[in-house]
Structures are given as C-alpha cells and as structure tokens.
Amino acid sequence: MKVFHGWPDSPLPASHVTIGGFDGVHRGHQALIRHTVDAAHQAGLLAVVVTFQPAPAVFFRRRPPRYLTPLREKLPLLEALDVDVALVLPFDEQLARAPARAFVEALRRHLGMQALTVGAGFALGHQRRGTTERLQAWAAEMGYRFEVFPPVTEDGQRISASRIRALLDEGRVEEAARLLGRWYTLTGRVRAGEGRGSGVGFPTANILPPEDKWLPALGVYAGWALWEGRDAWYPAVANFGRRPTFGELPTPLLEVHLLHFQGDLYERNLTFAFVRRLRGEKRFPSIEALRAQIDRDIQQAQEVLEHAGHPTRVHPLHP
C-alpha cells in the first residue's frame, strides 16, 4: 500500500475513493472499505482511502486527542484490507475552511477520482456543506460515479467509533471487540518498574499507555500478550490502573502478568489484547490480601481464556 501524507506531487491514475476518519477500522468501516476495494479492482481502478490527521473532531475539540487506532495502527489495518493508496491529509485551519466543491475538485485533480463511495450521513467541506445530496448532484456534472454505502448494524444499532469508545469507558471490552472485529489492544515499551509485582510473587511487564490511545476503564483484565521477537500470543492477566494499594500513580499503568512464562521483556514492545474485564481496581488492606486476590484473578483469567478466541496476529481482521 502506498501512503501519501498530503496531496501527491503527481496525479494518480484513475481511482475509486472513499473518505472518512475510520477511527477503529471497525466492522462498519471494514465493510465500506472492502466494498470500495472490490468495486475499484473490478473496474481496473486504484482503491484509495482518504483520511485525516488529526481527526476533525479532535481539531474542533469535540473529543480528546485520543484514538481507537492512532495512525500507526490504522495504516496496517487499511493495508490488510487490500487498499492500494492511503492519503493522509493534515486537518488544519486551511482544510477546515475549504469549500466542499473545491475539495471534490481536488480529489478529481490529484487522485483521478472516477468513483466515490461514502457512508450514510457523510458530509465534507466547510460547515459540512458537501452533503450526500450535493455530492450526488456534482457527480453528474463532474463525471464521477457516486454511491452511499448503508450502515452496518449490531443488535439493531449502527456500529460506530463513538459506540465503541463508550463501551471501553465502561470496561465492556468483549462487546467492543464484537463491533471492532478484533480484540482491543494497547501497545507500549516495557519499562523497568519498582519490583513490586515480583515482591508480591507475580512479576509484571509494565507499560505506560500511549498518550494518543483511547483507554478502557480501570480494572483487572484477562487477555493475550505478544511482544517483539515472538509470533505466538501468551495468556495473561493485567491490571490497568493507578495501584492504589501502593499509593496512587499520577497516570494509569498497564501491568501485565504472563501466565506460564519467565523471562526478561524490558525495552521490548509488548501488545496486550483485552478479552474480559474481571473486576474493578481496588485498594487492599495488606499484601497478603492482594496476593490472594491475584491468585483468584489468575484462576478466573485462565478459565476465560480457555474459551476465548486466540489471536492469530496483532490486529486480526475477521472475515
């Protein structure tokens, strides 16, 4: 997949384009993008995804600068969907004020856009004046094909990034995974801790979550772990929180205890896939009480993971 950050210097050959933030690259996004890719390739066109950095909602401060899939995660997911070209446009004041028609003309000029597919409720341009009705009218005038892809639903509700964020806020990671089509993950470099986990009898790989990643509710989770140099996932239990038993941390820390594993993971990138929230975070009156609870957490995590789908790669996309 070819990636452009900003308009390409030379016009692309004829293309079929879809546009969106695509945060999460969830099952609704996957269906839209697969449809675009299939239609493009059947017509002998390039399949092009246009997205933005930062997201318009972040630029306009309608939500915090955190993402389900920051760009470093989004691009591999798009490539896994057989997208030919990803165009990442910097969303700044100039783009925010660009008239809708001028933006469509730029798509035609820079991308050789012959077809455009968007999701239901889509709009582009200054003050979102490029509605689907106007895009349809301009299609006849400018000579491109236009279609609106219907929303994908689950349990009678539209799958959306905002719905997934709300589920993560409540720790409902199983439901979030069903909408995403994969387990939700956090990736970070394992840092040296204070040795408290080993002191309690349960060594952990400690990760500070990336600042641009949407975070799930604090608590203890069963999940899978994968790190640099390995191609197999390990069963794990993780505490995501501020360690109230040992004094509140200023920011949440992900402490991953790998089941049936001993080894040094310092300075390696580790990914934790959240499978189920076992309980909320709590303060314990003693180390003994904490140790007993961790024993119960591990037993419960093992039971959960025996019946959970085993990841096949970092970001498995379900068919």
KOLTI-782710 format. One line per 3 residues: their letters; for each residue x, y, z of C-alpha. Coordinates in nm, 4 decimals, padded with zeros to 6 digits, m for minus. Layout:
N
a = X Y Z; ...
This chain:
319
mkv = 00.0000 00.0000 00.0000; 00.1301 00.3428 m00.0965; 00.0917 00.6129 00.1695
fhg = 00.0869 00.9864 00.0958; 00.0967 01.2473 00.3696; m00.0619 01.5354 00.1838
wpd = m00.1646 01.5543 m00.1801; 00.0652 01.3527 m00.4110; 00.3088 01.5544 m00.6219
spl = 00.1901 01.3834 m00.9399; m00.1714 01.2930 m01.0174; m00.2670 00.9314 m00.9576
pas = m00.4162 00.7104 m01.2283; m00.7910 00.6608 m01.2246; m00.9183 00.5720 m00.8782
hvt = m01.2203 00.4759 m00.6687; m01.2168 00.6784 m00.3464; m01.3701 00.6532 m00.0017
igg = m01.3276 00.9173 00.2671; m01.3520 00.9152 00.6447; m01.1813 00.9282 00.9805
fdg = m01.2054 00.5480 01.0089; m01.1044 00.5537 01.3751; m01.1099 00.1948 01.4925
vhr = m01.1385 00.0494 01.1401; m01.4361 m00.1340 01.2902; m01.6682 m00.3771 01.1128
ghq = m01.8712 m00.0958 00.9576; m01.5552 00.0655 00.8206; m01.4288 m00.2721 00.7013
ali = m01.7470 m00.3377 00.5052; m01.7333 00.0051 00.3376; m01.3644 m00.0253 00.2532
rht = m01.3945 m00.3832 00.1252; m01.6834 m00.2747 m00.0963; m01.4725 00.0131 m00.2331
vda = m01.1717 m00.2118 m00.2909; m01.3780 m00.4789 m00.4685; m01.5537 m00.2241 m00.6913
ahq = m01.2255 m00.0489 m00.7710; m01.0399 m00.3635 m00.8685; m01.3281 m00.4980 m01.0753
agl = m01.3212 m00.1722 m01.2734; m00.9417 m00.1662 m01.3020; m00.9100 00.1362 m01.0705
lav = m00.6917 00.2105 m00.7700; m00.8694 00.1748 m00.4348; m00.7920 00.4940 m00.2406
vvt = m00.8769 00.5717 00.1222; m00.8638 00.9384 00.2224; m00.8319 01.0026 00.5952
fqp = m00.7215 01.2866 00.8217; m00.4661 01.3619 01.0931; m00.5747 01.4872 01.3388
apa = m00.9366 01.3776 01.3202; m01.1752 01.6683 01.2532; m01.3498 01.6047 01.5888
vff = m01.0130 01.6389 01.7633; m00.9240 01.9524 01.5657; m01.2533 02.1157 01.6628
rrr = m01.2056 01.9928 02.0232; m01.5247 01.7917 02.0250; m01.3341 01.4997 02.1791
ppr = m00.9941 01.4413 02.3454; m00.6879 01.3783 02.1226; m00.7095 01.0017 02.1734
ylt = m00.7911 00.7384 01.9141; m00.9079 00.3782 01.8984; m00.6491 00.3389 01.6224
plr = m00.3800 00.6072 01.6025; m00.2392 00.6442 01.2540; 00.0436 00.3947 01.3204
ekl = m00.2261 00.1295 01.3854; m00.4773 00.2470 01.1266; m00.2462 00.2210 00.8261
pll = m00.1599 m00.1512 00.8724; m00.5315 m00.2241 00.9097; m00.6062 m00.0452 00.5830
eal = m00.3283 m00.2377 00.4121; m00.4769 m00.5642 00.5418; m00.7962 m00.4703 00.3556
dvd = m00.6026 m00.4541 00.0244; m00.6244 m00.0759 m00.0091; m00.3885 00.0455 m00.2825
val = m00.3351 00.4039 m00.1644; m00.3889 00.5763 00.1701; m00.3962 00.9555 00.1528
vlp = m00.3467 01.1167 00.4945; m00.4421 01.4829 00.4819; m00.3349 01.7152 00.7649
fde = m00.6560 01.8578 00.9058; m00.5742 02.2222 00.9761; m00.7489 02.5574 00.9525
qla = m00.6978 02.5724 00.5765; m00.8602 02.2345 00.5173; m01.1360 02.3056 00.7700
rap = m01.2338 02.6156 00.5704; m01.2046 02.4528 00.2269; m01.5327 02.4721 00.0316
ara = m01.6836 02.1322 m00.0321; m01.6861 02.1683 m00.4105; m01.3201 02.2755 m00.4165
fve = m01.2296 01.9662 m00.2138; m01.4120 01.7365 m00.4573; m01.2372 01.9084 m00.7475
alr = m00.9050 01.8413 m00.5712; m00.9968 01.4732 m00.5426; m01.0611 01.4659 m00.9163
rhl = m00.7413 01.6549 m00.9959; m00.4944 01.4805 m00.7621; m00.6407 01.1303 m00.7400
gmq = m00.8032 01.0880 m01.0800; m01.1243 01.0089 m00.8936; m01.3679 00.8198 m01.1147
alt = m01.5916 00.6918 m00.8347; m01.6676 00.7970 m00.4760; m01.8280 00.5829 m00.2051
vga = m01.9131 00.7251 00.1377; m02.1038 00.6118 00.4430; m02.4571 00.7158 00.5339
gfa = m02.4747 01.0621 00.6923; m02.1401 01.1643 00.5414; m02.0605 01.5290 00.4679
lgh = m01.7403 01.7133 00.3809; m01.6045 02.0631 00.3381; m01.6520 02.3893 00.5256
qrr = m01.9529 02.3683 00.7583; m02.0158 02.0180 00.6197; m02.1884 02.1611 00.3149
gtt = m02.0782 01.8741 00.0932; m02.3766 01.6562 00.1807; m02.4539 01.3307 00.0045
erl = m02.7234 01.5124 m00.1944; m02.4723 01.7663 m00.3235; m02.2092 01.5006 m00.3898
qaw = m02.4666 01.3150 m00.5987; m02.5536 01.6294 m00.7949; m02.1868 01.7125 m00.8569
aae = m02.1229 01.3534 m00.9708; m02.3392 01.4015 m01.2783; m02.1775 01.7378 m01.3500
mgy = m01.8135 01.6359 m01.2946; m01.8393 01.2860 m01.4352; m01.7738 01.0543 m01.1411
rfe = m01.9866 00.7704 m01.0033; m02.1275 00.8207 m00.6546; m02.2880 00.5895 m00.4027
vfp = m02.3780 00.5850 m00.0347; m02.2919 00.2644 00.1486; m02.5558 00.1580 00.4038
pvt = m02.4622 00.1419 00.7730; m02.3650 m00.1880 00.9348; m02.5621 m00.2682 01.2493
edg = m02.5235 m00.4925 01.5526; m02.8149 m00.5643 01.7855; m03.0246 m00.3157 01.5893
qri = m02.7784 m00.0287 01.6427; m02.5333 00.1224 01.3993; m02.1704 00.0243 01.4574
sas = m01.9754 00.3427 01.5246; m01.6499 00.4548 01.6804; m01.8381 00.6592 01.9408
rir = m02.0320 00.3494 02.0464; m01.7067 00.1538 02.0839; m01.5473 00.4324 02.2885
all = m01.8481 00.4322 02.5222; m01.8170 00.0552 02.5710; m01.4463 00.0861 02.6500
deg = m01.5229 00.3622 02.9009; m01.7357 00.1053 03.0859; m01.4815 m00.1765 03.0545
rve = m01.7099 m00.3754 02.8239; m01.4217 m00.4925 02.6082; m01.5964 m00.8088 02.4837
eaa = m01.8749 m00.6028 02.3288; m01.6227 m00.3550 02.1885; m01.4324 m00.6446 02.0292
rll = m01.7502 m00.7705 01.8636; m01.8002 m00.4321 01.6974; m01.4341 m00.3928 01.6069
grw = m01.3992 m00.7423 01.4651; m01.0880 m00.7987 01.6785; m00.9689 m00.7618 02.0368
ytl = m00.8909 m00.4093 02.1521; m00.5203 m00.3650 02.2166; m00.2653 m00.1420 02.3852
tgr = 00.0985 m00.1447 02.2747; 00.3932 00.0072 02.4553; 00.7551 m00.0437 02.5541
vra = 00.8110 m00.2471 02.8687; 00.9718 m00.0235 03.1297; 01.1552 m00.1054 03.4486
geg = 00.9220 m00.0886 03.7467; 00.9787 m00.0821 04.1200; 00.9775 m00.4597 04.1543
rgs = 00.6533 m00.4617 04.3484; 00.4993 m00.7322 04.1295; 00.7918 m00.9649 04.1876
gvg = 00.7810 m00.8822 04.5558; 00.4186 m00.9898 04.5713; 00.5053 m01.3059 04.3783
fpt = 00.3621 m01.2074 04.0408; 00.6175 m01.0316 03.8165; 00.4708 m00.7950 03.5605
ani = 00.5699 m00.6256 03.2365; 00.4843 m00.2588 03.2916; 00.3685 m00.0309 03.0108
lpp = 00.2753 00.3353 03.0071; m00.0125 00.3614 02.7568; 00.0492 00.5877 02.4556
edk = m00.0841 00.9390 02.5086; m00.2889 00.9268 02.1873; m00.4662 00.5967 02.2610
wlp = m00.8256 00.5694 02.3890; m00.8088 00.3904 02.7238; m01.0519 00.1360 02.8700
alg = m01.1938 00.1550 03.2216; m00.9506 00.0899 03.5037; m00.9528 m00.2644 03.6352
vya = m00.8160 m00.6161 03.6004; m00.8442 m00.7880 03.2615; m00.7894 m01.1312 03.1133
gwa = m00.6172 m01.1131 02.7787; m00.3419 m01.2148 02.5417; 00.0094 m01.0717 02.5186
lwe = 00.2532 m01.0566 02.2278; 00.5933 m00.8917 02.2146; 00.8807 m00.8242 01.9782
grd = 01.0525 m01.1360 01.8579; 00.7559 m01.3661 01.9210; 00.4910 m01.4914 01.6821
awy = 00.2686 m01.6595 01.9415; 00.0349 m01.4957 02.1935; 00.0643 m01.5786 02.5632
pav = m00.2272 m01.5934 02.8085; m00.2054 m01.3083 03.0558; m00.3845 m01.1137 03.3263
anf = m00.3301 m00.7393 03.3544; m00.4063 m00.4638 03.5981; m00.4756 m00.1323 03.4318
grr = m00.4833 00.1384 03.6937; m00.3071 00.3552 03.9471; m00.2025 00.0867 04.2018
ptf = m00.3981 00.2300 04.4970; m00.2577 m00.0309 04.7386; 00.0914 00.1165 04.6909
gel = m00.0064 00.4825 04.6545; m00.1837 00.6489 04.3650; 00.0116 00.6815 04.0400
ptp = m00.0334 01.0111 03.8510; m00.1275 00.8260 03.5306; m00.2640 00.4735 03.4769
lle = m00.0141 00.1937 03.4223; m00.0716 m00.1368 03.2439; 00.0882 m00.4185 03.4452
vhl = 00.0833 m00.7461 03.2510; 00.1464 m01.0776 03.4260; 00.2198 m01.3516 03.1726
lhf = 00.0931 m01.6949 03.2658; 00.3410 m01.9833 03.2318; 00.6276 m01.7564 03.1272
qgd = 00.9562 m01.6469 03.2784; 01.1921 m01.4100 03.1059; 01.3164 m01.0544 03.0615
lye = 01.0999 m00.8304 02.8445; 01.2489 m00.4928 02.9349; 01.2685 m00.2416 02.6487
rnl = 01.0640 m00.4619 02.4172; 00.7371 m00.3505 02.2619; 00.4507 m00.5532 02.4058
tfa = 00.0881 m00.5654 02.2917; m00.1923 m00.6617 02.5275; m00.5285 m00.7690 02.3834
fvr = m00.8188 m00.7075 02.6232; m01.0539 m01.0072 02.6374; m01.2666 m00.9544 02.9512
rlr = m01.2731 m00.7211 03.2498; m01.2618 m00.9370 03.5623; m01.3144 m00.6667 03.8236
gek = m01.2557 m00.3024 03.9023; m00.9409 m00.1720 04.0638; m00.9428 m00.1571 04.4435
rfp = m00.7208 m00.0859 04.7402; m00.6274 m00.3844 04.9566; m00.5582 m00.3698 05.3332
sie = m00.2444 m00.5842 05.3085; m00.0024 m00.7517 05.0694; m00.1473 m01.0884 05.1746
alr = m00.4973 m00.9814 05.0751; m00.3664 m00.8537 04.7408; m00.1769 m01.1782 04.6780
aqi = m00.4895 m01.3855 04.7482; m00.6949 m01.1742 04.5085; m00.4337 m01.2041 04.2343
drd = m00.4476 m01.5825 04.2737; m00.8222 m01.5663 04.2152; m00.7743 m01.3291 03.9210
iqq = m00.5313 m01.5689 03.7552; m00.7644 m01.8637 03.8004; m01.0547 m01.6681 03.6531
aqe = m00.8400 m01.5411 03.3650; m00.7359 m01.8960 03.2779; m01.0995 m02.0043 03.2670
vle = m01.1926 m01.7086 03.0456; m00.9059 m01.7618 02.8018; m00.9794 m02.1326 02.7636
hag = m01.2982 m02.0319 02.5830; m01.1766 m01.7116 02.4151; m01.0652 m01.6856 02.0550
hpt = m00.6874 m01.6993 02.0217; m00.5426 m01.4072 01.8239; m00.3512 m01.5002 01.5115
rvh = m00.1673 m01.1681 01.4713; m00.1549 m00.8261 01.6336; m00.4621 m00.6917 01.4559
plh = m00.6621 m00.9858 01.3220; m00.9402 m00.8748 01.0905; m01.2256 m01.1220 01.0930
p = m01.3805 m01.2108 00.7555
